[in-house]
Every structure is written in C-alpha cells, then in structure tokens.
Amino acid sequence: MPRESATPAPAPAPAPAPLGAHPRHEEALALFDAGHFFAAHEAWEELWRAARATRRGAGTTAPAADEQLLHALVKLAAAGVKVGERKLPAAQHHARAARALLAALAPDTIVRAGLARARLLAVADALARGELAALGTAEPGT
C-alpha cells in the first residue's frame, strides 16, 4: 500500500516588524525631515491603512497603539503640507488632531518607533503656528 505523503502545514505569517524598524516608516521620517511632507504623508498613510485593514480583518474595533501613532504622523505630515501651502487654519486643524492622538499614546509606543514624545509635540505646536520643524529621532531612554 503506498504511503500518503503528508502535506506540510503552511508556515505561519511572520509577525509584522515593529514600526520603528519598518523601512517605509524610516523612509517617511527622512522625507518629513527633508521637508517632503506630501511624500511622508503618503508613506505613513500607506502603513496606517494597512494597520487599520489588518485590525478590521481580525474583527478588532479598538485601534492598536502603532495604528494610532501612524494616524498622528499622517496628521503631522498633512499639517506640514498645509503650512507649505500657507493654509494656516488647515495646518492648525491637522496639528491639533495629531497632538490629541499623541497625547493618548503610551511613551513606549513612541520610543519604539524611534521618536520622542516631547519632540513630536513640539513639532505639532510649531506646525500649528505655521512653522516647519524636523521630527528627528529619539535619544535612548526618551
């Protein structure tokens, strides 16, 4: 009697990389700091939409911390776009929305993404005033 060959089980999907190690996030940070706000917005929005779709596909209603951080970064980049267009009310709207999202996050979420809360909040405030500022990266332990 021929022996049946067992079909190997599919390999589990790899766990998503932490946001701070994601190449698209790193690209978006560099774009933002170089003043390419629209391109940074597009990169972060791509990650944010993917995180949101994954959450919804899993049937979860509450956004995960990385998803909330990505949403805040999308808003910061949108504020940068509006500052560049000299549309201060729109820049203020996006910067304030980003600030509110950031304020709700645990500090470790922000640090794991290679950022510093104080710097993000300072950038949001600068954008709300119509000033451009770089995000930079977090110092260890911030």
C-alpha positions in Angstrom: 0.0 0.0 0.0 1.5 3.3 -1.0 2.2 5.7 1.8 0.3 9.0 1.7 2.6 12.0 1.9 1.6 14.5 4.4 1.2 18.0 3.1 3.3 20.3 5.1 1.4 22.9 7.1 1.8 26.4 5.7 4.3 28.5 7.6 2.8 31.0 9.9 2.8 34.5 8.6 5.7 36.4 10.0 4.9 38.9 12.8 4.8 42.4 11.5 8.0 44.3 12.0 7.9 46.9 14.8 7.0 50.3 13.4 10.4 51.7 14.3 12.1 49.0 12.1 9.8 49.3 9.2 11.6 50.6 6.1 8.6 52.6 4.9 8.4 54.3 8.3 12.1 55.1 8.2 11.6 56.5 4.7 8.7 58.6 5.8 10.8 60.1 8.7 13.6 61.0 6.3 11.1 62.6 3.9 9.4 64.6 6.6 12.8 65.9 7.9 13.8 66.8 4.4 10.6 68.9 4.0 8.8 66.4 1.6 5.6 66.4 3.7 3.3 65.1 1.0 5.5 62.1 0.3 5.9 61.5 4.0 2.1 61.7 4.4 1.6 59.1 1.6 4.2 56.7 3.1 2.7 56.9 6.6 -0.9 56.7 5.3 0.0 53.5 3.4 1.2 52.0 6.7 -1.8 53.4 8.6 -4.3 52.0 6.1 -2.6 48.6 6.2 -2.7 48.6 10.0 -6.3 49.6 10.0 -7.2 46.9 7.5 -5.4 44.2 9.5 -7.2 45.2 12.6 -10.6 45.2 10.9 -9.8 41.9 9.3 -9.2 40.5 12.7 -12.5 41.8 13.9 -11.0 44.2 16.4 -12.6 47.6 16.9 -10.1 49.5 19.0 -7.0 50.8 17.1 -3.7 49.4 18.3 -1.0 51.9 19.6 1.0 51.7 16.4 -2.1 52.4 14.3 -2.8 55.5 16.5 0.8 56.7 16.2 0.7 56.3 12.4 -2.6 58.3 12.3 -0.8 61.1 14.3 2.1 61.0 11.9 -0.2 61.2 8.9 -1.8 64.3 10.5 1.6 65.9 11.2 2.6 65.4 7.6 -0.7 66.9 6.5 -0.1 69.9 8.7 3.3 70.3 7.0 1.7 70.2 3.6 -0.8 72.9 4.7 2.0 75.1 6.2 3.8 74.9 2.8 0.6 75.9 1.1 0.2 78.8 3.6 -3.2 77.5 4.8 -2.7 78.1 8.5 -6.3 77.1 9.6 -5.9 73.7 7.9 -2.4 73.3 9.3 -3.7 74.1 12.8 -6.5 71.6 12.4 -4.2 68.8 11.5 -1.5 69.7 14.1 -4.1 69.8 16.9 -5.5 66.4 15.8 -2.0 65.0 15.8 -1.3 66.4 19.2 -4.5 64.8 20.6 -3.6 61.4 19.2 -0.1 61.7 20.5 -1.2 62.7 24.0 -3.2 59.5 24.3 -0.3 57.2 23.5 2.0 55.4 26.0 5.6 56.7 25.8 7.0 53.3 24.9 4.9 53.2 21.7 6.5 56.4 20.6 10.0 55.4 21.6 9.7 52.0 19.9 9.0 54.0 16.7 12.3 55.8 17.1 10.7 59.1 18.1 10.4 61.2 21.2 7.1 62.4 22.6 8.4 65.9 23.5 9.8 66.4 20.0 6.6 65.2 18.3 4.5 67.6 20.5 7.0 70.5 19.7 6.7 69.8 16.0 2.9 69.7 16.3 3.0 73.1 18.1 5.4 74.6 15.5 3.2 73.4 12.6 0.1 74.9 14.4 2.0 78.2 14.4 2.8 77.9 10.7 6.5 77.0 11.3 8.2 73.9 9.9 10.3 71.7 12.1 12.1 68.3 11.8 11.0 65.3 13.7 14.4 63.8 14.3 14.8 60.5 16.2 14.5 59.6 19.8 17.5 59.6 22.1 17.9 56.4 24.0 15.7 56.4 27.1 13.4 59.3 26.0 
